[in-house]
C-alpha cells in the first residue's frame, strides 16, 4: 500500500481507540458497561446491530459466493427478516422484562444457577468458533494487503494484528462505545462497498455494455459440488425441494428462518444490542430494521463477485482459472492490484470496519456472559465475592481482554478447520454457529413457552444438540455415513432433539417458582 493508504488506515484505527477511551469514563457499573444502562435510542441500536450482522464474512465471503454461485444467498437475508419479526414478537418481550445482564440469567431464574452456567458455557464455546472464523476471514484480506499472500504464516500475523486492535478499544469503552463505533463502521462498510462496486463496473463499461454484462450473468457458470457448470448467476429463488442445498426456497423459509430465530434469541452477541434499548418496543423494531438494512448491503457485495466473474471471463482467462480454483481472496486481490492509491486505503478501512464490528461485539458479549454468569457468581460461592462497582468494572475489563486473547487464538484454529472442511467462507462461518445454537434453541423454547424442564434436562439437551450437529457436520468424513444435509438444517434438526430432551425433564423447584 502507498503512504496515503497507510495514513488513512492508521487514522481510522486511531479514531476507534480514541472513541473507546472517550466512552470509558461513562461506565459506572456492570449495567453501564454491558447494557449501556438501557438508554440507547432504537435507530442507533439498529445501525449497530446491522454492523454485528455484516461481518468480514460479508465483505470477503459474499464476493466469493457471488463469483462461485448466484444470488440465492439473499434468501438467507429474507429468512433473517422473518426470524427477526418472530423473535421481536415472541421472544424479546420475555427476555427484556427478565431484567438480567445476560439472557442466560433468565435461564438461571427459570431452571437454576447450574443451568445458567451450562447455557452460558455453551454460548462461549460457540462464540469461540463463530467469531474466531470471522476474524480468520478478515485476516485473509489483511494478509493479501500486507503480505500479498494468504500463506498460513501471514494469516496468523494478520489475525494477531486485528485481534489486538479490537480487544484494546472494546475493553476500554464498553457496550455504549461499541454501539457508536459499530454505527460508524457500518456506514464505512456500505460506502466502501458501493465505491468498489462502481469501480468494478466502470472498469468493464468501456468494453461491455450493460446488456452484455447482464447476458453474461444470465448465461454464466456456477460451482455445484465442487464442479463448474452452466447456470444463471442472477437466480434469486431456487424452487427445488432438496435438503442438500442451503438457500433454496424450502431451506430459506423453514431451515434458515429457524436458524435466525436461534441466532436472535439465544446468542447474547445479538440479543445484547437489543437489551440496551430504552424499551422492548424499540428493541424489537431495532432488530427487524437491522435485518432489512442488511439485505441490500449483502446484495452489494454479492454483486461485486458477479461482476468480477464477468470481468475475468471476458478479459483475463488466467485470473478466471485461478479464482475458479480458490476464490477466497478474490476481492482482497482486486483491492490490492486494481484500486488506485487513496481509494485502496478507504477499501482497507471498509474491510477493517466489517471485521472489527462483529469481533468487538463478540468480545463484549462473551465478557458479559463470562463475568456475570460464571466468574463473579463462582467467586461469590467460594466466599471471595468481588463487591463494589469499581472492583467489578476492573474484573470485567480483565475478562474482556481474556476473551479477546481466546478469540484470537481460536481464529488461528478455525483457519485450519475451514481449509479442511472444503466449505466456502460464508457457509463455514455460519455453519459453525449451529454447534451451540441447536442445543440453546431447544432449551430457550422450553424455558419461554412451557413449564417443563430442570437442570439435568437442560444440561442433557445442550450436550445432545451439540453432538447432533457435530454428527451432521462430519457424517461422511468421520463416520462414513453418506448424509448430505446443508448447514441451515443442522440447527432445526439438533433443536428438535434438544427440545424433546429438555421438555421431558420434570419441573424442578426453580422452574416451579418461575412459573
N, C-alpha and C positions, 0 to 999 in steps of 0.2 A: 504494500500500500504506500501511497505517497505521504508526504509530511502533512498536507492538508487533511487527508483521510484520518491520520493518527490524531490530529488536533481535534477533529470532530468527535472521534470515539472517546478520547481522554476527557473532553468537556462533558460528554454525556455521563460517563462513569462518575466524574466528579460531582455532577449535579445530583445523581442518585444518592451518593454518600452524604452530600450536604442536606438533602431533603430528609434523609434518615435522622441525622443529628438535629435538624430543626424541630422534628416532632418528638424527640426523645424526652424533653422536659415536660411534655403534656401527659405523660403516663404516670399516674399517681398510685395505681394499684393494678391487680391482675385483670379486672374487668376493663380498665382502660387499655392495658397492654394487649389483651387478646380479643376484646369486643368493642373497643372504642367507646365504652360507656353507652352502647346502643344509641348513638347520637348522629349517625351518618345519614345524609339525605339519600333517598332512593335512587335518584338519577346517577349520583356518583358511584353508588354501590353497583348499579347496573353496568356502568362502563368498566369498573374494576373487575367485576365478575366475568365480563367479556374477555378481559386480559388474562384471567385464570384459564378460561376455556381455550383461548387462542395461544397455544404454546409454540415452542420450536417445532413440534410435530406438524403444525400447520405451515409455518414459514419454510421449513426444509422438506417435510414429508409430503405436503399436498402437491407441490410441483412434481415430485417423484411420482405420485399417484396419478396426476393428470397426464404425465408423459407415458406412463405404462398402461393406463386403463382409459376411463371416460369420466363422466360426471355423476355416476350413480352414487358416489360417496356423499353427495348432497342430501341423499335420503337420510343419512345419519343426523344431519342438521335438522331435518323435518322432525325426526323422532325426538330430538332434543327439545324442540318447542313443545311437542305433545307431552313429553315427560315432564317438562317444566311446569306446564299447566296442571298436570295431575298432582305433582308434589306441592305446588303452591296452594291447591285447594284442599288436599287431604292430609299432607304430612306436616308442612311448615307450621300451621296453627298450633299443633300439639307440641312440636319441638321448641317453638318460640316461647310459648307460655310456661314451659318447664323451668325457664329462668336459670339454667345451668350454663357454666362457661363453655363446656363442650356438649355435643349431642349425646355422647356416651354417658354423661352424667344422668341423662334421662333413663338409660338402660339400668344404671345403678339404682335409681329410685324405683324402677319397675321390678327388677329381679334381685337386687342386692349388690353389694360392693364388689364381690368377686366377678360378677357378670360384667360390671363396668370395666374392670381391669382387663378381662379377656377380650372384650369388644374393642377397647382402645388399643390393646396389643395387636389385634388383627389389623386395625386401621394402620398402625405404624409399620407393620410388616408389608402391607400392600403399598404404602407410600414409598417405602424404600425401593421397590421395584418400579413403581409407576413414575415417580419424579426422577428417579435415577435414570430411567430410559429417556425422559425428556431432556435432561441435562446432557446425556450422551449424544442425542440427536443434534442439539445445539452445538456441541463440540465438533461435529462433522464440519459445519460451515466455518467455525472459527479456525479449525485445523487447516482447511483449504486456504483461507485468507492469510494466515500467519506463516504456514509452512508449505503450502502448495500441494499437500498430500493428506490422505486420511489413513496413513500408516498408524498402527496401534499406538506406537510411542508418542506420536504427535497428538493423537486423540486424548491420551492421558494428560499431557501438558495442558491442553485446551480445557479439559474438564476441571482441572485444578484451578485454573485462572478464573473460570466462570463461577465455580463453587465458592471461591474465596471472596469475590466481589459481592455476590448475592448474600452470603452469610453476614458480611460486615454491616451493610445498611439495614438488613432485616432484623438483626439482633438489636440494633440501636433504636430504631424508630417505632417498632410495634405495629399493630394492625392498622391504626389510623394513618401512619406514614405510608404503609404499603398501599392502602386504598388510593391515596393521592398519586403515589408513584405508578401504580398499575394503570390508573386513568391516563396519565401522561404517556405511558408506554404503549397502550393500545392505540392511541392516536398516532403515534410514530409508526406502529406496525401497519396501520391502514394506509398512511401516507406513503411509506416506502413501497408497500405492495402495489399501489396504483402507479407510482413512478416506474417501478420495474416492469409492470405490465405494458405500459405505454412505450417504454424503451424497447422491449422485445418487438412490439407491433411495428413501430416506426423503423426498426432495423430491417423489417421484411417488406414494408409497404412500397418501397421503390421497385421491388422485383415482382411482387404479387399483389393482386387486387384483393379486396375484402371477400369478394365472391370466390376467388380461387382458394383463399385461406379456409373459408367455410367448407368448400367442397373437399379439400384435403383432410379436414377433420371428419366429415361425414363418411368419406371413403378411406379411413385411416387404418391403423393397426392397434390391437390391444393385446396385452400379455395375459394369457389364461393358463394357469397351472404351469407357469414357467416357460410357456411356448407362445411365440408371437403369431397372431392370426388376424385376418381382416375383420374390421369392426368399426362401428360408429362411435367416434370419440365424444360426440355430443349427446349421447344417450344419457338420460337422467333417470328414467323409470325402467327397471328390469322386471317384467311381469312373471318371470319363471318361478315355479314353485319348487325351490331347491333349498336344502339346508347346508350345502357346502359353498354357497355364495353369500358374502356378508351383507351386500347392500341392495338385494332385490326387494320387491315390494313387501313380501311377507316378512322378510328379515328386518326391514326398516320399521314397519308398523307394529310388529309384535316384539321381536327379539331386541332390536335397538332401543325401542321405547322402554322396555323393562330395564335394560342396561342403564339408560339415562335416569330412570326413576331411582335405581340403586345409587347412581353417582350423586344425584342432587339431594338424596335423603339420608344416606349413610356415610358419605365421605365428608369428613369435617372440613377438608380444604375448601369445598364448595359451599357447604352449609354455613361455615363461619362468616362468609361475606354477608349472607342474608341476616344473620343474627346481630349484625352491627346496625341494622336499620332502626329507625325510630319506632316503628310499629310493624305488626305482622302483615298488614295490607301492603305496605311499601316493600317489605321483604319479598312477598310473592310476586309483586309487579316487577321488581328488580330482576328476579330470577328469570321470568319469562322474557322480558325485554332483552336481557343479555344474550339469550339464545337466538332471538330474532335478529339481533345485530350480527351475531356470529355467522349466520348463513351467507350474506353477501361477502363477508371477509374471506371465508373459505373458498367461495367461488373465484375471487380474485387470484388466489394462489394456485388453485387448480388450473385456471386459465393460463397462468404463466407456463405451467408444464405442457398444456395443449399446444400453445404457440411455439414453444421450444421444439416440440416434436415435429411440427410442420416446418419450422425453420431449418432444422438439421436434415430433414428428409429431402428438402429441395436444394440445399446449398452446401451441406457438409456431411457426406456419407460416412466419413471416418468417425466423426463425433456421434452420429446416429448409432453406428455399430457399437461404439464404446459404451454409450449410455443404455443401449438396449440390453447390455450385459449387466450393468450395475448403475442405476440412476440415483443412488443415494446422495451424491454430491453434485447433481445436475445444476441446481440453482446456485449454490455457492461457487461453482466453477464459472458460471456465466457472470456472476457479480465480479469475480476476480479478474476475468480476462476481457470482458466486453463492456463493462460500465466505466465511464470516464472518472478521473480523479475528482474528488469532492462529492460527486454523486455516489461513488463507491463507499465513501465514509458514511453517508446517510443510510445506504443499504446495510452497512455493518451495524449501525445504530438500531435499525429496524430489527435485525436479527437478534441483537442483544436484548432488545426490549421484549421480543417474543419469548426468548429463552428465560430471562430473569423474572418476568411477570408470573410465570407458573412455578418456577423453582422457589422464589421467595415466599409464595403462598404456601407451598408445601412445608418450608422450614417453620413458618409461624404456626401453621395448624398442627404440625407434629409437636412443636414445643408446647403448644397449648394443651394438647392431649396428654403428652408425657408428664408435664408438670402438674396439672390439676387432677388428672385421673390416676396417675401412678406414683410419681415421685413424692409429692407433698403428703398424700394420704398414707403411703408406706412409712415415711419418716414419722408421721404422727402416731401411727400404730405401734411404732417401736420406741415411743417416748422421746423422740428427737424432733418434735414439731418445730417447723420454721414459722414463726408468727411475726406480724408486723409487715406493713406494705413494702417498706424498703428492702427488707430481707427477702421477701417473696419475689420482688422485682429482680433482685440480683440473681436469684436462683433461676428465674425464667429466662434471663438473658444468657446465663451459662448453658441452659438446656437448648436455647436457640442455636448457640454456637456448636453444641454437640450434635444436634440434628443436621446442621449444615455439613459437618465433618462426615457423618454417617452417609448422608445422601451423596456426597462427592465420591466416597469410596464405592458405594453401590452403583454409581454411574459407570465406573470402570468395569464392574462386574457385568452390567447389562450390555455393555459394548460387546462382550464375548458372547452373551446369550443371543443377542439379535443376529449376529453373523451365523451362528449355528442353527437358528430357527428357520432361516430361509424366508421369513415374512418381511413384507415391506415395512418401512419405518412407522407409518401411521397405524397399521394393523398391529404391529408389535407393541407400540406404546399404549394402545387402547386394550389390547388383549390381556396384557399382564394385570390390568386393573381388576379383571374378573376373579383373580385369585382370592381377593379379600371381599369383593362386592357380593358374591354369591351367598356366603355364609351370613354376612351382615344384613343383607336384604331380608333373608328368611327370619332372622331374629327381630329386626325392626317391625316387620309385618305382624308378627305375633305380639310384640310389645304394644304397638299402636292400636291394633284393631281386634284383639282378643283379650281374654282374661287368663289365658293359659301360660304355661312355661315356668321354669325355675332355673336356678343357677346351673344345675347339671345339664339340663336340656339345652341351655344357651351355649355352654362350652362344647357339647357334642355337636350342635348344629353348626357352629363356626368351623370346627375341625372337618366335619363331613363336607361342608360347602367347599372348603379349600381343596380337599382330596378329590372331589368330583371334578372340579375344574382342572386340577393338575392332570388327572387321567385323560380328560378330553383334549388337553393341550398336547399330551405326549402319547396318545393311544397307539400311534403307529411306531414312533421312534423308540419308545421304551418298552411297550407292552406287546408289540407285534399285532395289534388289532387294527384292521382296516376300517377305521371310523373317521370319516372326513366331515367334520361338523365345523362350520365357520364360527369365528370367535364371538359374534354377538349372541349366539345361542348358549354359550357357556354359562353366562350369568343366570338366565331363566331356568336352565336345567339344574344347575347347582342350587339355586334358591328354592326350587321345588323340594329337593331333598332336605335342605336346611330348615325350611318352614315346617315340613312334616315332623321332623325330629324335635324341633323346639316346641311345637304345638302339643306333642304327646306328653310333655312334662306337666305334671300336676302343679297347680299354683302353689308357690311357697309363701312364707309369711310376707315377704316384701311385695310379692305380686298382689296378695290379698289387700294389703294396706294401700297400695297404689290404686287399686280398683275402687 
